[in-house]
Amino acid sequence: MNKLDILILYKYNQWTTAIILNTAAKVTQEQFLAPATFPHGGLRGTLVHALFAEWIWRNRWQGTSPTTRLKPEDFPTFESLRMRWMEEESRLMAFVEGLTDEKLNSKVSYKTTKGEPHERVLWQMMAHLVNHGMQHKTEAAALLTDLGHSPGDIDMIGYLIENE
């Protein structure tokens, strides 16, 4: 994996986040907070989980292994979540833009929130994060569609065509 490839993946990740958040901005507070049967609950829980993943993995890549999690109750409103996500996205993209091919192919040691040590190649963890985020963004897309606010297609090829 090289820097150009990872940049494309992370710009795609940004694009999908913007689509999902712009669509989620259309729901009511009650819809944002409503429970659902998805693994992380309703829209708020699903989006918080995706944000949490971006936050914790970036921290791990930068040498810190947080032991706490972001929780849905940390975000009482959609706007509080959106604001925090934009801050995190800025930090994440600064990290991505500062990478080198050498760093992408190096191993990074980290600990889980339970303190279990692991070591992986950075680009593999970074590819995982985009893939993980897409799983939960598609869950959010399904929730939004059920609420009458489909975000439309968020396929990578759509991003690539739009950004040719």
Stockholm file with secondary structure:
# STOCKHOLM 1.0

chainA/1-164         MNKLDILILYKYNQWTTAIILNTAAKVTQEQFLAPATFPHGGLRGTLVHALFAEWIWRNRWQGTSPTTRLKPEDFPTFESLRMRWMEEESRLMAFVEGLTDEKLNSKVSYKTTKGEPHERVLWQMMAHLVNHGMQHKTEAAALLTDLGHSPGDIDMIGYLIENE
#=GR chainA/1-164 SS CCHHHHHHHHHHHHHHHHHHHHHHTTSCHHHHHCCCSSTTCSHHHHHHHHHHHHHHHHHHHTTCCCCCCCCGGGCSSHHHHHHHHHHHHHHHHHHHHTCCHHHHTSEEEEECTTCCEEEEEHHHHHHHHHHHHHHHHHHHHHHHHHTTCCCCCCCHHHHHHHTC
#=GC SS_cons         CCHHHHHHHHHHHHHHHHHHHHHHTTSCHHHHHCCCSSTTCSHHHHHHHHHHHHHHHHHHHTTCCCCCCCCGGGCSSHHHHHHHHHHHHHHHHHHHHTCCHHHHTSEEEEECTTCCEEEEEHHHHHHHHHHHHHHHHHHHHHHHHHTTCCCCCCCHHHHHHHTC
//
